[in-house]
Amino acid sequence: MDHSIRLGFIGAGTAAEFMLQGLARGGYPANRAAVFDPDADRCGALRDILGVTVAESNQALLGAVDAVVLAVKPQMLEEVLEELETADMASPPLVISVAAGVRTGTLKRLLGEQWSVARVMPNTPAQLGAGISGVFVTPDASEQQRQVAFDFGMAAGDAVWIPEEALMDVVTAVSGSGPAYYFLLTEVLQRTAQELGLDPNTAARLASATALGAATMIDQTGQSPAILRERVTSPGGTTERALEILRNGGFESLFQEAVVGAAIRGRELAEDMED
Ligand SMILES: NC(=O)c1ccc[n+]([C@@H]2O[C@H](COP(=O)([O-])OP(=O)(O)OC[C@H]3O[C@@H](n4cnc5c(N)ncnc54)[C@H](OP(=O)(O)O)[C@@H]3O)[C@@H](O)[C@H]2O)c1
């Protein structure tokens, strides 16, 4: 993130904290960021941990920033946007929303057409700098605003541009909800290892190190997951037996159905917000 950019955070909860930590990890001076949250303790904690500036109100924060991050729960958005909408300013800052399932059209309807809006969808590994964000920006944003939105997304660890807003529901289903799919797989592996006789500690270590090892191979070998899977699968061996059982039980189509279901749910949530 360009050090001259002043960021404002509305809400000082979990998402604000991990994105600020990611920005600081990337060298952004956290004292260039301001936060406001009615919970003074949360603001105080971010000031003490990261050195951010604490604003007196959302309106006070607005006048002093180039981009404002809406880091509140979706049910609080409408109230916050009404507050911003009444702010009197010549050129409003870029608004960055990290809420799943809230469309830029909804945000612009509540704020006014003159506001440029970005949607950044980070996932929970962002807390460790190991996440990824999908980034979408409305076409009226300037080149500098597009860069600010992308650099903000990079605070998760990595970021990708999403060209059409409708695809943000797919991002939510794939990388937003995605960590839960891997957690479930690791839970089942761990539980089965125990049921087959391993002690809980050994079962947990084997399951989690295997998840990490497989992810690291996908990340670092440059090989596709399909090739890596084929290499572990010797004809007539143990892996082949396990994969055959998964396939015959409909695992692949069931999993695909689950991801499609998550994307549809994202679209439904966005439609509910528009009502
Ligand atoms: N947590 C994640 O891993 C994650 C990941 C990706 C995206 N997100 C998105 O990030 C957004 C925030 O989630 P979160 O988990 O960070 O929520 P959170 O921990 O509840 O933080 C939101 C904070 O905003 C405060 N707030 C409420 N009304 C406000 C107002 N009018 N002005 C300023 N601050 C206000 C809340 O205070 P009170 O508690 O007193 O209401 C709370 O401290 C959500 O849209 C969520 O979907 C979260």
The ligand as an SDF file (V2000), in Angstrom:
LIG
                    3D

 48 52  0  0  0  0  0  0  0  0999 V2000
  -14.0520  -12.1070   10.7200 N   0  0  0  0  0  0  0  0  0  0  0  0
  -13.6440  -12.6010    9.5510 C   0  0  0  0  0  0  0  0  0  0  0  0
  -12.8730  -13.5710    9.4670 O   0  0  0  0  0  0  0  0  0  0  0  0
  -14.0910  -11.9490    8.2520 C   0  0  0  0  0  0  0  0  0  0  0  0
  -13.5460  -12.3820    7.0260 C   0  0  0  0  0  0  0  0  0  0  0  0
  -13.9790  -11.7520    5.8400 C   0  0  0  0  0  0  0  0  0  0  0  0
  -14.9140  -10.7400    5.8830 C   0  0  0  0  0  0  0  0  0  0  0  0
  -15.4380  -10.3740    7.0830 N   0  0  0  0  0  0  0  0  0  0  0  0
  -16.4510   -9.3230    7.0810 C   0  0  0  0  0  0  0  0  0  0  0  0
  -15.9830   -8.2280    7.8380 O   0  0  0  0  0  0  0  0  0  0  0  0
  -17.1050   -7.5200    8.3740 C   0  0  0  0  0  0  0  0  0  0  0  0
  -16.8780   -7.2990    9.8640 C   0  0  0  0  0  0  0  0  0  0  0  0
  -16.8150   -8.5810   10.5090 O   0  0  0  0  0  0  0  0  0  0  0  0
  -16.0240   -8.7810   11.8780 P   0  0  0  0  0  0  0  0  0  0  0  0
  -15.8800  -10.2520   12.0590 O   0  0  0  0  0  0  0  0  0  0  0  0
  -14.7930   -7.9280   11.9000 O   0  0  0  0  0  0  0  0  0  0  0  0
  -17.1180   -8.2050   12.9060 O   0  0  0  0  0  0  0  0  0  0  0  0
  -16.8860   -7.7250   14.4160 P   0  0  0  0  0  0  0  0  0  0  0  0
  -15.6920   -8.4000   15.0050 O   0  0  0  0  0  0  0  0  0  0  0  0
  -18.2140   -7.8020   15.0920 O   0  0  0  0  0  0  0  0  0  0  0  0
  -16.4720   -6.1660   14.2410 O   0  0  0  0  0  0  0  0  0  0  0  0
  -17.3780   -5.1550   13.8850 C   0  0  0  0  0  0  0  0  0  0  0  0
  -17.1550   -3.9870   14.8310 C   0  0  0  0  0  0  0  0  0  0  0  0
  -17.9090   -2.8630   14.3430 O   0  0  0  0  0  0  0  0  0  0  0  0
  -18.4810   -2.2180   15.4600 C   0  0  0  0  0  0  0  0  0  0  0  0
  -19.5960   -1.3400   15.0960 N   0  0  0  0  0  0  0  0  0  0  0  0
  -20.9510   -1.5540   15.2020 C   0  0  0  0  0  0  0  0  0  0  0  0
  -21.6280   -0.4840   14.7960 N   0  0  0  0  0  0  0  0  0  0  0  0
  -20.7240    0.4480   14.4130 C   0  0  0  0  0  0  0  0  0  0  0  0
  -20.8250    1.7840   13.9230 C   0  0  0  0  0  0  0  0  0  0  0  0
  -22.0210    2.3830   13.7200 N   0  0  0  0  0  0  0  0  0  0  0  0
  -19.6830    2.4610   13.6470 N   0  0  0  0  0  0  0  0  0  0  0  0
  -18.4870    1.8910   13.8380 C   0  0  0  0  0  0  0  0  0  0  0  0
  -18.3190    0.6240   14.3140 N   0  0  0  0  0  0  0  0  0  0  0  0
  -19.4320   -0.0920   14.6050 C   0  0  0  0  0  0  0  0  0  0  0  0
  -18.8920   -3.3870   16.3350 C   0  0  0  0  0  0  0  0  0  0  0  0
  -19.1940   -2.9510   17.6370 O   0  0  0  0  0  0  0  0  0  0  0  0
  -20.2840   -3.8080   18.4880 P   0  0  0  0  0  0  0  0  0  0  0  0
  -19.6940   -5.1810   18.6820 O   0  0  0  0  0  0  0  0  0  0  0  0
  -20.4050   -3.0150   19.7380 O   0  0  0  0  0  0  0  0  0  0  0  0
  -21.5430   -3.8470   17.6460 O   0  0  0  0  0  0  0  0  0  0  0  0
  -17.6450   -4.2720   16.2540 C   0  0  0  0  0  0  0  0  0  0  0  0
  -16.6460   -3.8880   17.1870 O   0  0  0  0  0  0  0  0  0  0  0  0
  -18.3460   -8.3790    8.0750 C   0  0  0  0  0  0  0  0  0  0  0  0
  -18.9910   -7.8540    6.9340 O   0  0  0  0  0  0  0  0  0  0  0  0
  -17.7680   -9.7230    7.7640 C   0  0  0  0  0  0  0  0  0  0  0  0
  -18.5810  -10.4570    6.8550 O   0  0  0  0  0  0  0  0  0  0  0  0
  -15.0370  -10.9430    8.2780 C   0  0  0  0  0  0  0  0  0  0  0  0
  1  2  1  0
  2  3  2  0
  2  4  1  0
  4  5  1  0
  4 48  2  0
  5  6  2  0
  6  7  1  0
  7  8  2  0
  8  9  1  0
  8 48  1  0
  9 10  1  0
  9 46  1  0
 10 11  1  0
 11 12  1  0
 11 44  1  0
 12 13  1  0
 13 14  1  0
 14 15  2  0
 14 16  1  0
 14 17  1  0
 17 18  1  0
 18 19  2  0
 18 20  1  0
 18 21  1  0
 21 22  1  0
 22 23  1  0
 23 24  1  0
 23 42  1  0
 24 25  1  0
 25 26  1  0
 25 36  1  0
 26 27  1  0
 26 35  1  0
 27 28  2  0
 28 29  1  0
 29 30  1  0
 29 35  2  0
 30 31  1  0
 30 32  2  0
 32 33  1  0
 33 34  2  0
 34 35  1  0
 36 37  1  0
 36 42  1  0
 37 38  1  0
 38 39  2  0
 38 40  1  0
 38 41  1  0
 42 43  1  0
 44 45  1  0
 44 46  1  0
 46 47  1  0
M  CHG  2   8   1  16  -1
M  END
$$$$
